[in-house]
Amino acid sequence: MKRTGVAGVMVVAQLVLVVSSTLGVAQEAKSVQAVLKAPGGRTLAPEFALKDTTGKIVRLSEYRGRVVLLDFWATTCGGCIQEIPMLIEVEKAYERRGLSTIGVSEDIAYAGLKNADEAWDRVRPFVRERQVPYPVVMGDSRVTAAYDIKALPLTYLVDAKGRVAATYGGVVERANLEANIKALLAESR
């Protein structure tokens, strides 16, 4: 009889996990690492000119001379929501040393929205509530294709010369990210 009770509890626990995952309950995603590409093997990051939350055009090329953390995310992406607080902390810790972070919302493609206005209705409150200190721009189909975005979150580290130095497909592991940022900042001195 005890076995049946334990088995019954296990089945109920499994059902709770299945139901909770289908209801969108956030689960901690496994973090990913990236290895820096050698400087000679890096290619220029695709240029973009996208509007930020205030309507100002942000161009990636304006950040030459700084290391850039380029974060592609969406307001309904669980892994994105999980890592944004950490990215905010990293931005604050390294901004004065030469790091700039740009968030690129992929809400139009990710959520199947009609246009940027509909996406901004989600993104602006999200950014405001989380007090995101770095520029957030709205991605478009050209940027989605140029950066080969198939899943989110997707994060690129761009060196001070504008070349892609590392790519993280998934939730970024903080220690690895910081080690790579430090290495890129040392290169740019």
C-alpha positions, 0 to 999 in steps of 0.5 A, a space after each residue: 500500500 505504501 508503494 501505491 501511495 508513493 507511485 501515486 504521489 510521483 504521478 501527481 508530481 509529474 502531472 503538476 510539472 507538465 501542467 505548470 510548464 504548459 501554463 507558462 510557469 517560468 522555470 530556471 533555464 540552464 545557462 550557456 557559455 561562449 568561447 571568444 573567437 580569435 581576433 583574426 577569425 572575427 567578422 563585422 557585426 551586421 549594421 543596423 539603424 533601429 528606433 529606441 523607446 523614444 523614437 531616436 535612431 540607434 546605429 550599431 556603428 556609433 558604438 565603435 571603440 566600445 565593447 557591445 553586449 547585444 541582447 536579442 530578447 522578447 517580453 514573453 520569452 522566459 529565458 529572456 526575462 530570467 537573464 535581463 536583471 543580470 544583464 542590467 547588473 553587468 551593464 552597470 558594472 562595466 559601463 564605465 570601463 567601456 561596455 555598452 549594452 543594447 537590447 533588441 526587442 524581437 517581440 514582432 517576430 516572437 509574438 507574431 505581432 502586426 507591427 512595431 506600434 503593437 510591439 512597443 505597447 508591450 516593450 515600453 512598460 516592460 523596460 520601464 517596470 524593470 528600469 532597464 538602463 541601456 538603450 532598447 530598440 525594436 528589431 525588424 525582419 532585416 535584423 532578424 535575418 542578418 543575425 540569424 535569429 532562430 531562438 531567444 534569448 540570443 546574445 552577441 559580444 561585439 569587440 571595439 572594432 565592431 566584430 562579433 567576438 562571441 555568441 550565446 544561444 540561450 541564457 548567458 552564464 554570468 561568470 563566462 560573460 564577465 570573463 569574456 567582457 574583461 578580455 575584450 575590454 583588455 584588447 581594446 586598451 
